[in-house]
Amino acid sequence: MSKAQLILALDLETFEEARLLIDALADAVEIFKVGSQMFTAYGPFITRYLQSKGKKVFLDLKFHDIPNTVASAVKSVVGLSVSPTKDLDFAPLFMLTVHTAGGKEMLEAAAKAAQTQAKALGVARPLIVGVTVLTSDVQDAGTQERVLQRARLARESGLDGVVASVEEAALIRRELGQDFLIVTPGIRPADASLNDQKRVATPQAAILQGSNFLVVGRPIIQAASPREAAIKILEDIKITCHSRESGNP
């Protein structure tokens, strides 16, 4: 499994707030998540700003609709990888989300649309990960099995991985192998507030359970020094990955 990576969630109200944060962390953070709040307010403008800075964009819109509608939406997303001007150093879109509750036909349509459109436009295909169960949901006796079923469905449908909490990551990793991506939201340093997340984990716990990408928002955004908070998490990730590779607990 590749080393774990940090994704910073831009869960902010204004572009100016986002711009200041992106610029402050430009030399530290490589991947930024754009969710419904930012994309609804600013649309492709926010993704193109990040791409023009050479940053990887994780577009988290959780597409869930009839297969044809989701396929069309995914085609539009792939189009965001095309540079608006020929002389601009422009990073292709890195990753997007669909919701596994949409079913096999919808997931297959999304995967096929991404592959076909990327080839037609001559751009890299973005990774597609399926949302399983939201980390704000309360865990019950059937949560793990439901998540695993949806993860299997995602793989069978041609997706690259899933979004799942740390509580299911180890199970998914064991059942679906090392090449299946796991994106884990709800990451909190040990001393951070839980906010509205119920199924959370520290960076170390997520990595040890098999997560590839760790999504962090408020613990960085709301810190007195977002830069110091991000660097501390990046150091924790580096240390944990090195320890794991060395065979240490």
C-alpha positions in Angstrom: 0.0 0.0 0.0 1.2 3.5 -0.8 2.0 6.0 1.9 -1.0 7.8 3.4 -1.7 11.3 2.3 -3.4 14.3 3.8 -6.4 15.9 2.1 -7.4 19.4 3.5 -11.1 20.0 3.3 -11.9 23.5 2.3 -15.1 23.7 4.3 -15.3 27.5 4.3 -17.9 30.2 3.4 -16.0 32.5 1.1 -13.4 32.3 -1.6 -11.2 34.8 0.2 -11.0 32.6 3.2 -10.1 29.7 1.0 -7.5 31.6 -1.0 -5.7 32.8 2.1 -5.6 29.2 3.5 -4.5 27.7 0.2 -1.7 30.3 -0.2 -0.6 29.9 3.4 -0.3 26.1 3.0 0.9 26.0 -0.6 4.3 24.5 0.2 2.9 21.9 2.7 -0.5 20.6 1.5 -0.8 18.9 -1.9 -4.5 17.8 -2.0 -7.5 19.9 -1.3 -11.1 18.8 -1.0 -13.8 20.9 -2.5 -17.3 20.0 -1.2 -20.8 21.0 -1.8 -20.6 24.3 0.1 -17.7 25.8 -1.9 -18.7 24.3 -5.3 -22.3 25.6 -4.9 -21.0 29.1 -4.2 -18.2 29.3 -6.7 -18.5 26.4 -9.1 -15.5 25.5 -11.3 -13.8 28.8 -10.3 -12.6 27.3 -7.0 -11.3 24.1 -8.6 -9.5 26.0 -11.3 -7.8 28.3 -8.8 -6.4 25.2 -7.1 -5.5 23.6 -10.3 -3.7 26.7 -11.5 -1.6 26.5 -8.3 -0.6 22.9 -9.3 -2.8 21.4 -6.5 -4.7 18.2 -6.6 -8.5 18.6 -6.3 -10.7 16.1 -4.6 -14.2 17.1 -5.7 -16.6 15.7 -3.1 -20.1 16.2 -4.5 -21.3 12.6 -3.8 -23.2 12.2 -7.1 -26.4 10.1 -6.5 -29.0 10.1 -9.3 -30.2 8.0 -12.2 -27.3 6.5 -14.1 -27.6 8.8 -17.2 -27.6 11.9 -15.0 -24.6 10.8 -13.0 -22.7 9.8 -16.1 -23.4 13.3 -17.6 -22.2 14.9 -14.3 -19.0 12.8 -14.3 -18.3 13.8 -17.9 -18.6 17.5 -16.9 -16.3 16.9 -14.0 -13.7 15.3 -16.2 -13.9 18.4 -18.4 -12.6 20.4 -15.5 -9.2 18.9 -16.2 -8.9 20.8 -19.5 -6.9 23.9 -19.1 -8.8 27.1 -19.9 -5.7 28.5 -21.6 -2.9 26.8 -23.5 0.0 28.4 -21.7 -1.3 27.7 -18.1 0.4 25.0 -16.0 -2.8 23.2 -15.0 -3.2 20.1 -12.8 -5.9 17.6 -13.9 -8.7 16.9 -11.4 -7.5 14.2 -9.0 -10.5 12.5 -7.5 -14.3 12.6 -7.2 -17.1 11.0 -5.2 -20.3 9.2 -6.1 -22.6 7.6 -3.6 -22.7 3.8 -3.5 -26.3 3.8 -2.5 -27.0 4.7 -6.2 -26.5 1.0 -7.1 -24.4 -1.0 -9.5 -25.8 0.5 -12.8 -25.2 4.0 -11.6 -21.7 3.3 -10.4 -20.8 1.5 -13.6 -22.1 4.4 -15.6 -19.9 6.8 -13.6 -16.8 4.7 -14.1 -17.4 4.3 -17.8 -18.2 8.0 -18.4 -14.9 9.0 -16.6 -12.8 6.6 -18.7 -14.5 7.5 -22.0 -14.4 11.3 -21.5 -10.8 11.3 -20.2 -9.7 9.5 -23.3 -11.7 11.8 -25.6 -10.2 14.9 -24.0 -6.7 13.5 -23.7 -6.6 14.1 -19.9 -5.8 11.9 -17.0 -8.9 10.0 -15.6 -9.7 11.2 -12.1 -10.0 8.6 -9.5 -13.6 7.7 -8.5 -14.4 6.7 -4.9 -17.8 5.6 -3.6 -19.2 7.0 -0.4 -20.4 4.2 1.9 -21.8 5.5 5.1 -21.4 9.1 6.3 -19.2 9.6 9.4 -21.9 11.6 11.0 -24.2 8.5 11.1 -24.4 6.6 14.4 -22.8 3.2 14.1 -25.1 0.2 14.7 -24.8 -3.6 14.5 -25.2 -3.6 10.8 -22.9 -0.7 9.8 -19.7 -2.7 9.1 -21.5 -5.3 6.9 -23.3 -2.5 5.1 -20.1 -0.7 4.4 -18.3 -3.9 3.3 -21.2 -4.7 0.9 -21.0 -1.3 -0.6 -17.3 -1.4 -0.9 -17.5 -4.7 -2.8 -20.1 -3.2 -5.1 -17.9 -0.2 -5.7 -15.0 -2.5 -6.7 -17.2 -4.7 -8.9 -18.5 -1.6 -10.6 -15.1 -0.3 -11.6 -14.5 2.3 -8.9 -11.0 2.9 -7.5 -12.0 2.8 -3.9 -14.4 4.1 -1.2 -14.9 6.7 1.5 -15.2 4.9 4.8 -14.5 5.6 8.5 -11.6 4.2 10.3 -13.9 1.7 12.0 -14.4 -0.1 8.7 -11.0 0.5 7.0 -9.3 -2.6 8.4 -12.1 -4.8 7.3 -12.2 -3.3 3.8 -8.4 -3.6 3.5 -8.5 -7.2 4.5 -11.3 -8.2 2.3 -10.6 -6.1 -0.8 -6.8 -6.0 -0.9 -4.0 -3.5 -1.0 -4.8 -1.8 -4.3 -8.3 -0.6 -3.3 -8.2 3.0 -2.1 -9.7 4.0 1.2 -10.4 7.7 1.9 -11.2 8.3 5.6 -12.9 11.5 6.7 -13.4 12.5 10.3 -9.7 12.6 11.1 -9.0 14.4 14.3 -5.8 14.8 16.3 -6.1 13.4 19.8 -6.8 16.8 21.4 -9.3 18.0 18.8 -13.1 18.5 19.2 -15.4 15.9 17.5 -17.8 18.6 16.3 -20.7 16.8 14.4 -18.6 13.7 13.5 -19.4 10.5 15.5 -17.0 8.0 13.9 -13.6 9.7 14.1 -10.0 8.7 14.4 -6.5 10.1 14.9 -4.2 10.1 11.8 -2.1 7.3 13.4 -5.2 5.0 13.9 -6.5 5.6 10.4 -3.1 4.7 8.8 -2.7 1.6 10.9 -6.2 0.5 9.9 -5.3 0.8 6.2 -6.5 4.2 5.0 -4.7 5.8 2.0 -6.1 9.4 2.3 -6.9 11.2 5.5 -9.4 14.0 5.2 -9.0 16.8 7.7 -11.0 20.1 7.9 -11.8 21.9 11.1 -8.8 20.8 13.2 -6.6 22.7 10.6 -9.0 25.5 9.5 -10.0 26.5 13.0 -6.6 26.2 14.5 -4.8 29.3 15.9 -2.2 28.6 13.2 -3.6 26.4 10.4 -0.1 26.0 9.0 1.4 24.7 12.2 -1.6 22.4 12.6 -1.2 21.0 9.1 2.5 20.5 9.5 1.9 18.6 12.8 -0.5 16.2 11.1 1.8 15.7 8.2 4.6 14.9 10.6 2.3 12.4 12.4 1.5 10.8 9.0 5.2 10.6 8.1 6.2 9.1 11.4 3.4 6.5 11.4 4.1 5.5 7.8 7.8 5.1 8.5 7.1 3.1 11.6 4.7 0.8 9.8 7.2 0.2 7.0 9.9 -0.6 9.6 7.6 -3.2 11.1 7.2 -1.4 14.4 3.7 -1.2 16.1 
